[in-house]
Amino acid sequence: MTKELDSWFEALNIPKVNTRQYSPLVLAFMGDSIYDLIIRTKVVAKANAPVNKLHSECRTYVKASAQAVIVKGIMDKLTDEEVAVFKRGRNAKSASVPKNANLMDYKNATGFEALLGYLYLEGRMERIFEIINFGIEGLEQDTTEE
């Protein structure tokens, strides 16, 4: 775990955990928050704008279809361990599917979020930033080509 996260977890009295013992949906639950926070931070850094405009901008990155595009762009950059975590998340049985997402996009997004949650709990923030930055570059290229 990085020193920053180590001290943060310590300050909050959060014990070290074995991330392999968490269900993939718990990892996705955590990863969803991490991804949302990073995207919001990037969007707010671009401009001080009305909240509804910021929210709309964030939506373009956090919706399941966008995350599915990101997954396609990063798969060849992932380690075997990361691919295994992604697949556990993708293959997890979820209770529901959002009404605005197709099933495969939703499953890929869940796998992506599980990977981010896993990396976060492992204290690997630098790797999270690499993956997200590379993924966003691919997503922005994909939307430019449409």
Secondary structure, DSSP 4 states (H G I P E B T S, - for coil): --HHHHHHHHHTTPPP--GGGS-HHHHHHHHHHHHHHHHHHHHHHH----HHHHHHHHHHHHSHHHHHHHHHHHGGGS-HHHHHHHHHHHHSPPS---TTS-HHHHHHHHHHHHHHHHHHHTT-HHHHHHHHHHHHHHHHHHHHH-
